[in-house]
Amino acid sequence: MRRRRKLLPRLGQYLLNAILVIASVGMVLPIVYTVITSLEPATQQFKLPPQWIPRHLTLASYRLIFTQIPFLQEIINSVGITVIVILGATIVSVLAAYSFARLSFRGSRVLFVLMLVALMVPTQIAAIPQFIIMRNLHLINTRLALIIPALIQVFSIFLLRQHFQTIPRDLEDAARIDGAGHLLIIRHVILPLSWPAIAAVAIVTGQFIWNDFFWPKLFLTSQSKMVAPLALVSFSDANGGGALGPVFAGVSLMLAPILIAFVFLQRRLTEGVGFAGISR
């Protein structure tokens, strides 16, 4: 009986590990297929079943995506918008989360509940009113039309607010005795204790903005201001959907920053989401 009791948890752990490995392989295979297809000659790209170990490799698809469209400029546009939104949205989220977690003002609970309700509403519902606002502000076909609305990230505010509430108030009281105001408390007390959570919301925000297609499609019309996801779809449409290799080459290039960031920041991401989201 004792052996069975010890064996059952081990079997359950082995089964769980096997399921996780299978799920991981299922998630990685599309990425591997995309990269391999982008390196294959055009005659090999439509073969079924696909060749996971190709015999011939070529960079023709990568040359094509850079020669037929200004893809380098579009990647630079995506990088610029993503970096600005990450910095701006993180600052706004920290300030808003601190206000909800520490400041008492009339209507704070109602406002916070309304923000949570916004999490359950698809963002596309706001497309028409947001387009009208940007048109009235003369921001259509500008990068500001993508940057300004993205500065408010409700999920990031919620996550940081939950984390800030776990920080002992005694630390803030000690800072107030020394004459610190709210901004100094955020700078010297809140931020040093919240880097995992802040890193998590920054990564999630960056991943969303980097891959976003809907809002650039709505607001941008000029080729010189297009971002990478929108450019790839436009390139595919212009070629009748048959230019598989160049599109996969562009997708591979877009995957590279996300994979690199995940490899180096995965610990921060898991710590931040786990600690900030489950601590309350």
N, C-alpha and C positions, 0 to 999 in steps of 0.2 A: 504493500500500500504506500509506503514511504517513497519507494522508487517511482511508482506511478505518479504520485503527487509532484515529484521533482521533474519527471519526464514531460508531463502535460504542459507546464509553462514554457519549457524549452521548445516543444513542438509548435506551440502557438507563436513563439518568437520567430522560429525558422519559417513558418508559414507567412507571417507578416513580412519578414525580410524578402521572401520570394515574391510576394505580391508587389512590394515596393520596387524591387529590381525590374520586374516585368513592366510596371507602370513607367519607370524611368526610361527603359529602352523604348517604349512606345512614344514617349515625349521627345526623345533624342533623334529617333529615326527620321522624322520630317526635316529636321535641321540638316542631318547628314545627306539626305536625298537632295535637298536644295543646293547644298554646296557642291556635291558631286555632279549634279546636272549642269550647274553653271560652268564646270570645267570640262565637260564633254563636248565633242564636235556636234554640230547641228544634226547630223544624220543619226546620232546615237541617243538624242535626248528624248525621243518619243517611244523608245523601245519598251515593251512590256513582256515579261517582268523587267524591271530596271537592273542595270549592271551595277552592283554595289562596289565592285572593284574594277573600274574602267581601265581599258588597255591603253587608250590614248587620252592625253590631257592637253588642253589648249586654253589660252586666255582670250580667244576670239570674242567670246560673249562679253567679257569685261571691256575690251577695246570698243566693241560696238555700242555699249551703253554710254560710254564717255564721248564717242564721236557723233552719235546721232542726236543726243540731247545734252544740254549743259548740266550733266549730273553732278559734277564736282561743285558747281555753284549752288545747286539745290541741296546737297549735303551740308554745305556751309550755312545755308539758310536754316536748315533744320537744327544744326548745332547751335547757332546763335539764339534762335527762339527757345530751344530747350534749356539752355544755360540761364537765360534771362528769367524764364518762368520758374525754374528750380529755385533760384536765389530769391526772386520776388515772392513766390508763393510760400516758401519756407519762412520768410520774415513775417508775412501776413498771418500765416498759420500760428506761429509762435505767439505773436501779440494777441490774436483773437482767442487762442486757447488759454492764455494766461488770464485774459479778461473774464472768460467764462468760469475758470477754475478758482480765481482768487478775488475778483472784484464783485461786489454786491451792488447792482443797479436795478432800477425798476424795469421789469419786462425781460430780464436776462433769461429766466427759465423758458418763457414763451418763445423768445428768439432762438434759444438753443433747440427747442423741440421743432420749430419750423425748419431749422437747418437739418435736423435729422430726417424730417419728412422729405427734404430735397434729395436725400440719398436714395429714397425709394422711387423717385420720379425719373424716368429716362431723360437724359440731357437733351435729346432731340426735340422734346416738347418745347423747349425754350428757343428753338432755332428761329422761328418767325419773329417774336418780339426782340430777340437779340440782334437779328439782321436789321430790323427797323431802327433800333437804337444806334447801331454802328453806321447805318446810312445817314441818319440825322447828324451824327458827329463827323461825317465825311471821312470815315475810316475804312470804307470798303476798299479792298485791294491794297491794304497796308498790313504790315506785321503787327501793328498795335491792335488790330482787330482780333488777332489770335492771342496776344500777350495779356491784355487787360482783363478779359473775362476769366482767363486761366489762373489769375492770381488768387482767386477764391477757390480753395480746395476743401470742400466740406469734410471729406473723409480725413484729411490731414488735421483739420481743426479738432475733430472729434477724438482722434487717436492721441493727439498731444494733450488735449484737455484731460483725458482719462489718466494719462501719465503724470501730469502736473499735480493732480489731486493726491497722488501717492507720496509726494515730496513733503516731509514734515514742515509744518508751519513755524516751528521753533527756529529754523534756520533763517526764515524771512524776518521773524521778530527780532532776531539778533542783528540782522542787517539794518533794520529800521532804527534800532537803538543807536547804531553808528551813523545814522543820518542818511541812509540810502533811500532813494525813491524807487518807483516801480521799475524804471529802465535799468537802474543799477542792480536791482534785485534779479531781474531777468539775466543781466550780463554776468553777474558774479555768483549767483546761487542756482537759478533755474537751468541755464545752458550747460554748465559743467556736469550737472546731474542727469542731463537729458540727451546727450549725444547719440546713444543708440536709437532712441525714438525719432529724433530729428533726422538722422541718417536714413531711417526706414521710410519716412514720409517723403524725403527728397528723392530716394530711389524710385518709389512708386509713382510720384509725380513726373519724374523724368521719363520713365518708361511709357507712361500714358501720352505725354506730349510728343515724344519721339515717334511713336507709331500712329499718331492721330491722322485720320484721313477726312473725317466728316467736316470738321470746322474749317480746315484749309480749303476744301472743295467749295464750301459755302461762301467764303470771304475773298479768296484769291483768284485772280483772273490772268495776271501777267506771268509769262514764262519765267522772267527774271526773279520773281518773288516766290515761285513755287517751292514747296518743301519736297523731300525725297519720296514719301509715300504717294503723294499726289502726282509727282512726275512719273513714277513707275506705272501707275494706272493709265495716265495719258499716253505714255509710250506704248503700252500694250494695246490700247484702243486704236491708236494710229496705225498699228501694224496688224489689225484685224485679230488680235489675240493670239497670233501664231508665233510671236517672238518669245519663245519660252526661255531660251538660254540667257539673253540679256536681262530679262526681268528677274530670273533667278540669281543672276550675278548682282543686280542691284539689291535684291533682298538679302543676299549673303553679306554684302557690304554694310547693310543696315543692321544685320544681326551682330556683327563683330563688336561694336561698342557695348551693346546690351550684354553680350556674353562676357566680355572682359570686365565690365562693371560688376556683374554678378559673381564672377570668380573671386574678385578682390573684396567685394563688399557683402557677400552672402552672410557672413557672421553678424555684421551690423544689422542686416535686414531681419534675420531671424530673431536676434536679441531684441531689436526694437519693437517688432510686431508682437512678439510673445510677451515682453515685459510690459509694454504700454497698453496692449489690448486686453490682457488677461488679469492684470494686477488689481483691477477694480471689480 
